[in-house]
Amino acid sequence: MVKPNLRTKSIGTKVSEEEFARLEQAAQKASKTLGEWCREVMLASANGQPEKVNGTGGEAHAVMAEVVALRAILLNVLFKQANGERLTSEEMQKLINRADSDKFKKARERLEQTTHPKQS
């Protein structure tokens, strides 16, 4: 019989009353205890899954990936048309493939920008 992976380490932090209330509300919204919710959010963030931090699961990431890919395709098509060029079906397929190949990476970067905006 395999032993379960026991949790033996603890992490603590101090928060204000307002922050605590927001954290508690987020945990309740996810139907989890505050400790379970915090553990899930911290591990998701450590694993590069910021969409879980917002409590949306993978849905936000998937939608953002499609928007990013669509934007890349649209901008490339409009740029060619603005320069009076026609797009062949082969070129269009290449644009689609390229947009699809890195859409999740770009979506993750965009979502991270919303949770960790660059300071100027």
N, C-alpha and C positions, 0 to 999 in steps of 0.2 A: 504494500500500500504506500502511495506517495504522500509525503507530509505536505500540508498546505504551507504556502509561503507566509510566514508570520510577520506581521508588522511590528517591529521592535523599536523603531526610531520615531522621534517626535519633532515637529517643527512648530514654533510659536511666533506670534507677532502681535503687536499692539495696534489697535485701530480706535478711531474716535467713535462716539455714540452713533453719529450719522453714518459712518462707514459700516459699522456693525449692523445697523438696521438695513442698509442696502444689501449687504452680504446675506443676511438672514432672509430677506425677501427673495433674492435670487435662488437661494437653496430651496425655499418653499415652492417657488415657481417650478423648479425641476423635480419636486416631490422627493427631496433628499434631505438628510440631516445636514446641518452646517458643516460638520467634519467631513462627511462623504463628499459633499459638493466641493469643498475647498481642495480635498485631495484630488478629485477628478480634474478640476480646473488647473491645478498646479502641474499635474502629470501631463495633461493635454498640452499645456504651454511648453513644458520641457521637451515634449516629443514633437514640437513644431506644428501643433494643431490649434492655432489661435481661434478658430471658429467655435470651438467648444467653450472658450472663455465667455463668449457672448450667449451661451446657452442654446445655440441654434443647431448643434450637431454639424453634419456636413452639408446641410442644405445651402447655407450662405456661401460656402466655399464653391459648391457646384454651380450656383447661379452666377457668382462672380467670375468663375472660370469661363462660362459661356459668354458673358458680357465682354470680357477681355478679348476672347477669340473673335467675337463678332466685330468688335471695335477695330481690331488689327486688320481683319479682312476688309471692312468698309473703308478704312482710311487708305489702304493700298489701292483698292478699286477706284475710289474717288481721285486719288493722286494721278493715277494713269489716265483717267478720263479727262481730268483738268489739263493734262499735257497733250490731249488729242490722240492718245494711244488707245488701241483696242486690246482687249484681254482675250486670249485664246482659252479654250476649255482646259488645256494642259496647265497654263499659267494659273488659272483660277484654282485648279486642284492643288497645285503647289502652295498657293496662298493658304488654302484651307488646311492642308497638312502641316504647314509651318505654324499656323495659329493654334491648331490642336495640340501640337507637340509640346508646347511650353505654357499652355493656358493655365494649368493648375499652379505652376511655379509663380507665374505672374499674378494670379489671383491671390495666392498666399501673401506675396509682397504687398499688394494693394490693401488687403485686409489688415496686415501688420501695420501699415502706415496709418490706418484709422485708429488702432489701439496704441500705437507708439509713434505719434507724429514727430518729425524731425524738428529740432529747435534751431532757429536762425540766430 
